[in-house]
């Protein structure tokens, strides 16, 4: 009932799940609702990830790559708003309940994508390293890879591979063609859903820590081949690193992607239940 109250006629959780990406300009022309959201949230692109070194044991406040506008903090804010919290302390970005729901639906998937939580940092010696502090990421001795967007596997970014290709492989292995068929397939598997008990506002940080484990598996066996210069869309030059992966990388990735998607789906339902029951 509460979800239906916040959705417009004809909308479903499925067809609003890309709303938060549309706010980043990944869809057609922005609706007036999206334009108003972006006007109030010019840094909304930062809401989709946190850049913890993939080698880290846990997501921790104050750690490298963690910030007040990262995915964990925004998910906590969305949950608080849906629970009825008001005031700048609980809702610093002024989300409406509808915006909180639309963000939650998307970001809950993102927090289970391994490279939206754990990322690689690369030294000037072309090796994966763990920065001692945020200040150590100086783009001279230690470089960030922006969620592995600057790691190139074959001809595409490693981040892009995990956003789409790993899921496509998983669908192919499941012998399904549509997202609806894939969702039905995933729901037939026994659920392995830890971290859906206790205080719901603490779940996002725990999920991020769990996803760091998946990020370690996503980086296992990768080796840096060489560094190259590339040009961004704005014409600025930056470094990218070509990486090689084990022969079974796509198969391993597709299995992990299916697990993470299953967890995200079940946990979305668990959050909505915890918020409104």
Buried (B, 14 or more C-beta within 10 A) or exposed (E): EEBEEBBEEEBEBEEBBBBBBBBBEEEEEBEEBBEEBBEEBEEBBBBBBBBBBBBBEEBEEEBBBBBEBBBBBBBBBBBBBBBEBEEEEBBEBEBBBBBBBBBBBBBBBBBBBBBBBBBBBBEBEBEBBEBEEBEEBEEEEBBBBBBBBBBBBEEEBBBBBBBEBBBEBBBEBBEBEEEEEBBEBBEEEEEEBEBBEEEBBEBBBBBBBBBBBBBBBBBEBBEBEEBEEEEEEEEEEEBBBBBEBEEEBBBBBBBBBBBBBBBBBBBBEBBBEBBEE
